[in-house]
Amino acid sequence: MTDAVAVQNTAQSQLEAVTAGAGFYSSLALSTQKEKLGFLSLVSNSTPLQEKIGEEIHIKDVVIQTAQFTDDETGEITEGLRSTIIDADGNAYHASSKGVALALRQAFNVLGEPQTWTEPLVGKVKQVQKGKFRVITITF
């Protein structure tokens, strides 16, 4: 197996694990202390993707993590996904929308992982109504 195939298979298994509810996926290199600290800074200081609704986003890197959310009314804790998108300018945007994670997963299935792209993936951030909920998604 070539190194490229091994990296692809590892990234795909990480993405499958996170969308199944375990761990995290990152297209960012996380080998050095500096890269790891940069990762923490991006994830911790990201802007809500909601602020980009109706706009294009040029996706360069992606982080998807499992997260726990507490229902304000019932106190019930549920598992979900938090996606952080890093654009071509190095800005980070996050959303806790399954719609975003699923749109990214579908893009990865067709186009491969971000580290294999020759240029940023251009998508449009949208908000759609799903029953009584508004969901953020990305269309390509």
N, C-alpha and C positions, 0 to 999 in steps of 0.2 A: 504494500500500500504506500502510495507516495505521501510526502508530508502535507501537500495541499489537500488530499482526500482525507487524511487523518484530522487535519484542522477542521475541515468541513463537517466530518462526522461528529467530532467533539462539540462543535458549536451547535449543530442540529440537536444532539442529545441534551445539551444544556437548555436549549430553547424548549424542547419537548418537556423536560423536567419542570421548568418554571411554569409553563402553561398548564401543567398537570398539578401545580400547587407546591412545588418544592424548589428551593434554591433561588438562583438568579442567573441571568444571561447578560453578558456584556460583550459588545464588539470592540471595546477599547482594550488596548494592550495593558496588562496589569502585572508586569514582571518586576519593575523596580519600585522602590519606595516612593519616588517622585510620581510615577504613573498612578500608584495606588492613592496617594494623597490628592492628586488631580481628580481622580474618579470620585473620591469622597466629597470634594468641594463641588463638583458638578451636580452630583445627586442631592447634596444638602442645600445648595443655593439655587436650584432650578426655579423657573417661572412657570406658573400654571399654563398648560397648553390651551386652556379655555381663552386666554388672551389673544390667541392666534386664530380663533374661529373666523372663517371666511377668507383666510389668507393662505398663500402658498408657504410651504416649509421645505427647505432643502436638507434632507436627512443625510447626515454623514455617519453618525454612530448612534447606537441604541443600547439602553440598559433596561431590562425587565426584571422586576423583583416581586417576590410574593410579599404581601402585606396583610395586616389584620385591620379591620374596620369595625368600629362600634356604632350601632344604630342609636342615634340620639334619643329616640322615643322608647325603644324597648330594652336597650342595653345589650342586645344580642351582638356577639362578635362573629364576624364572617371573614373568610379568607378571600383575598382578591389579588389583583395584579396592579403594580405601579410601573408605568412605562416612562422612561426619561429619554427624550430625543435630543441629540446634540446636532445642531445645524452646521452648515458649512462655515459659518462665522464663529463657531465655538460657543454659541449660546445654548443653554440647556432648558428644555421645557418638559414638564411632567404632567401625567394624567393618570388617574386611578379608574380608567374606563376600560372595560373588557373589549369594547369596540376598537380601541387603539391597539391593544395587544394583538387582537385577532387580525386586524388589517396589516400589522407589521409581520406577523407570522406568515400570512398569505403572501406578502411581498417577498419574504425570505425563501419561501418554498419555490417561487417562480424565478427570482433573480439571484438567489444565493445570499449569503451573509454580507453585511456592510463592508467588511474588510476585503471582499472580492470585487466590489464595485469600482469602476474606473472613474465615476463621478457621483456626486450626491444624488439621491433619489428625490425627485420633486413630487410632493403630494399636497393636497388641499385639506385643511383642517375644517371639519364640518360638525355640526350638532344636529342629531336626528332624534325624533320622538319615537320611543319604543314603549308603547302602552302609556303608563303614567310617568315614565322616566325619560329624561333627556340624556342621550348618550353622545359622547364625543367620539368621532372616528376620523380616519384619514382616507381620502380617495386618491387613487393614482391614475 
